[in-house]
């Protein structure tokens, strides 16, 4: 069974995942800021190489985060659509039940 971002998004509690995504975003921003500050200083070739590796890692993480966000948005949209359908069905059933409870006057 292939492991996809959709499966991963569906496997976790939505609120917990929201918190983790926000933490990851904050961490990425802090690391990007640190990398930007590091490049402003004069640095050795080794430091620049390490910064390049860090930026490449951050890029991959950001891509994964974007994929997960898209999957989560789809899951949320699906849940909203399902809830809307349930609500419409419930209203329809309530109307039918109310119509069936009326006794004809003869």
C-alpha positions, 0 to 999 in steps of 0.5 A: 500500500503506497504511503501518500500525503492523503493517507497521512493527512487522513490518519491524524487528528485534524486539530493536532495536525493543524498545531503541528503544521503551524509549529513546522511553519514557525520553525521553517521561518526561523531557520530561513531567517537564520540562513539569511543572516548567515549569508550576510556575514562573510563566511568560509566555503564550508559554512556556505556549503552547510548553508546550501544543504540547510536550504535544500533541506528546508526546500524539501520540507516546505514542499512536503508541507505544501503537499500536506496542506493541499491534502488537508484542504481537500479533506476539510472540503470533503468533510464540509460537503458531506456535512452539508449533504447530511444536513440537507438529508436531515431536513428532507427527512424531517419534512417527510416525517412531519408530513407523515404525522399529519392525520387527514381530516375526513 
